[in-house]
Amino acid sequence: MTALPLVLASASPRRRDLLTRLGFACEYAAADIDEDSIPYRTPREYAVKTAYAKALKVAEFRPRALIIAADTIVVLDGQIYPKPADRADAIRILSAIQGRTHEVITAVAVLESGRSAMLDAVSTAVTLRALTLAEIEEYVDTGEPMDKAGAYAAQGRGRALIERIDGDYFNVVGLPLGLLLNMLESHMPVAEYRKRLALLPNPFDGSVGKQPS
């Protein structure tokens, strides 16, 4: 077991909040990478490669750390819907995925600086209810969609757009906590974090957050 400082390679306030709620003491370092230049054959491969690239970037200036990186994408019919570029793009994305079931994939990389990384990903099916253009525009004008993959936030006002989630809710928020704890287990004790995870509320099953099996 290592006692290295944990570093989250992300500027996402949602990922920071999830780790804080589990009780992790983390440092934070945003990873500035060119996500558009990453080659891939499948959306899952893209997410995994992007998470790994973020971890490697932070490792360049954090030589003694355990680095956590993640990348979340929304996929429908094989097409990746990233964060919207502007208001019109957010409307376009939501118009394309409303009333349909899409896939949210979050890849996670856990890298001990100077050693090999652990890489994995979780997929969750999300169904948005049918939305009118007026509803979409009203939501986009809140500003919430602008830094979210797929142009919605399951933990915010966007919750009202969602009809159903099949799978890991925390994956949709941006960090599959059950998977992360499984990956961290070879580096630190995680039993207490698992207990806290079981108590986190999940608004889409009416009970509490559940770890993926």
SEVEXPA-743656 format. One line per field, with one value per residue (C-alpha): x, y, z; residue in one letter. Coordinates in steps of 0.02 Angstrom, whole numbers, plus 50000, padded with zeros to 5 digits. Example, Ala and Ser with C-alpha at 12.3 -4.5 7.8 and 13.67 -1.06 7.14 Angstrom:
2
c1 = (50615; 50684)
c2 = (49775; 49947)
c3 = (50390; 50357)
residu = (A; S)
END
This chain:
213
c1 = (50000; 50062; 50038; 50055; 49951; 49795; 49780; 49621; 49670; 49512; 49438; 49263; 49172; 49058; 49202; 49279; 49113; 49091; 49264; 49237; 49072; 49163; 49288; 49442; 49576; 49631; 49735; 49671; 49762; 49675; 49752; 49769; 49768; 49711; 49562; 49524; 49690; 49661; 49637; 49505; 49400; 49258; 49185; 49241; 49419; 49413; 49357; 49490; 49629; 49574; 49571; 49743; 49811; 49747; 49834; 49997; 49991; 49974; 50109; 50232; 50231; 50176; 50312; 50260; 50072; 49927; 49832; 49647; 49585; 49417; 49329; 49141; 49057; 48879; 48852; 48701; 48704; 48894; 48913; 48996; 48907; 49036; 49017; 48924; 49025; 48890; 48703; 48655; 48761; 48680; 48508; 48567; 48633; 48478; 48364; 48459; 48454; 48284; 48155; 48288; 48402; 48586; 48744; 48850; 49027; 49151; 49329; 49440; 49629; 49723; 49909; 50048; 50181; 50320; 50220; 50090; 49911; 49748; 49615; 49431; 49262; 49078; 48928; 48755; 48596; 48502; 48332; 48279; 48095; 48023; 48058; 47987; 48103; 48038; 48084; 48257; 48287; 48226; 48347; 48493; 48463; 48497; 48679; 48690; 48721; 48872; 49010; 48921; 48944; 48778; 48724; 48634; 48671; 48589; 48626; 48557; 48407; 48437; 48368; 48195; 48239; 48280; 48149; 48256; 48433; 48486; 48653; 48771; 48700; 48868; 48940; 48814; 48868; 49046; 49136; 49085; 49129; 49111; 49232; 49353; 49357; 49390; 49537; 49605; 49596; 49771; 49840; 49743; 49607; 49437; 49313; 49261; 49238; 49124; 49016; 49000; 48960; 48815; 48741; 48751; 48576; 48529; 48378; 48341; 48310; 48227; 48352; 48541; 48687; 48736; 48904; 48909; 48936)
c2 = (50000; 50174; 50333; 50451; 50610; 50594; 50713; 50730; 50778; 50876; 51049; 50976; 51038; 50887; 50763; 50865; 50865; 50676; 50641; 50766; 50683; 50517; 50598; 50597; 50728; 50770; 50897; 50960; 50992; 51024; 50932; 51038; 50915; 50921; 50805; 50830; 50752; 50585; 50444; 50312; 50176; 50170; 50297; 50192; 50190; 50379; 50403; 50284; 50365; 50538; 50493; 50415; 50568; 50679; 50571; 50572; 50761; 50789; 50659; 50770; 50895; 50781; 50648; 50581; 50561; 50444; 50526; 50502; 50558; 50534; 50576; 50572; 50565; 50549; 50430; 50403; 50293; 50286; 50475; 50566; 50720; 50823; 50983; 51111; 51247; 51379; 51403; 51345; 51188; 51148; 51162; 51050; 50916; 50912; 50910; 50757; 50656; 50705; 50567; 50434; 50322; 50364; 50298; 50390; 50322; 50377; 50312; 50316; 50312; 50283; 50317; 50306; 50422; 50324; 50163; 50084; 50147; 50058; 50097; 50053; 50125; 50116; 50135; 50192; 50202; 50367; 50406; 50586; 50623; 50700; 50887; 51032; 51162; 51288; 51173; 51145; 51331; 51371; 51244; 51300; 51480; 51432; 51410; 51240; 51137; 51233; 51132; 50963; 50819; 50796; 50970; 50918; 50890; 50743; 50819; 50991; 51064; 50935; 50802; 50857; 50810; 50629; 50495; 50346; 50295; 50113; 50090; 50192; 50364; 50432; 50384; 50503; 50641; 50614; 50488; 50306; 50294; 50106; 50075; 50204; 50122; 49953; 50029; 50117; 49960; 49904; 50071; 50105; 50038; 50080; 49995; 50158; 50245; 50104; 50129; 50314; 50276; 50166; 50316; 50440; 50481; 50427; 50526; 50399; 50245; 50326; 50252; 50266; 50255; 50076; 50014; 49927; 49741)
c3 = (50000; 49956; 50056; 49909; 49898; 49792; 49645; 49543; 49365; 49333; 49346; 49360; 49516; 49506; 49521; 49661; 49753; 49737; 49807; 49948; 49992; 50007; 50124; 50012; 50044; 49867; 49778; 49611; 49450; 49285; 49137; 48981; 48835; 48654; 48661; 48476; 48425; 48511; 48383; 48420; 48341; 48468; 48590; 48738; 48672; 48654; 48834; 48901; 48800; 48853; 49038; 49021; 48931; 49072; 49202; 49106; 49086; 49273; 49309; 49214; 49357; 49500; 49507; 49678; 49677; 49647; 49506; 49467; 49298; 49212; 49050; 49023; 48853; 48789; 48644; 48531; 48376; 48386; 48385; 48528; 48594; 48690; 48789; 48683; 48598; 48621; 48648; 48473; 48493; 48660; 48579; 48436; 48554; 48664; 48511; 48447; 48608; 48680; 48686; 48659; 48759; 48747; 48829; 48956; 48965; 49097; 49086; 49240; 49249; 49411; 49390; 49517; 49448; 49365; 49360; 49247; 49252; 49287; 49156; 49150; 49100; 49149; 49035; 49091; 48986; 49006; 48931; 48912; 48903; 48745; 48749; 48652; 48576; 48702; 48847; 48775; 48751; 48926; 48999; 48892; 48944; 49126; 49073; 49157; 48999; 48938; 49024; 49022; 48900; 48812; 48868; 49028; 49213; 49300; 49470; 49428; 49338; 49202; 49319; 49263; 49083; 49126; 49116; 49166; 49214; 49198; 49282; 49388; 49427; 49485; 49316; 49237; 49358; 49300; 49410; 49439; 49622; 49640; 49497; 49566; 49737; 49657; 49563; 49718; 49825; 49776; 49837; 49998; 50114; 50041; 50159; 50245; 50078; 50020; 50175; 50136; 49954; 50009; 50099; 49956; 49890; 49715; 49653; 49517; 49623; 49773; 49894; 49902; 49783; 49743; 49690; 49522; 49542)
residu = (M; T; A; L; P; L; V; L; A; S; A; S; P; R; R; R; D; L; L; T; R; L; G; F; A; C; E; Y; A; A; A; D; I; D; E; D; S; I; P; Y; R; T; P; R; E; Y; A; V; K; T; A; Y; A; K; A; L; K; V; A; E; F; R; P; R; A; L; I; I; A; A; D; T; I; V; V; L; D; G; Q; I; Y; P; K; P; A; D; R; A; D; A; I; R; I; L; S; A; I; Q; G; R; T; H; E; V; I; T; A; V; A; V; L; E; S; G; R; S; A; M; L; D; A; V; S; T; A; V; T; L; R; A; L; T; L; A; E; I; E; E; Y; V; D; T; G; E; P; M; D; K; A; G; A; Y; A; A; Q; G; R; G; R; A; L; I; E; R; I; D; G; D; Y; F; N; V; V; G; L; P; L; G; L; L; L; N; M; L; E; S; H; M; P; V; A; E; Y; R; K; R; L; A; L; L; P; N; P; F; D; G; S; V; G; K; Q; P; S)
END
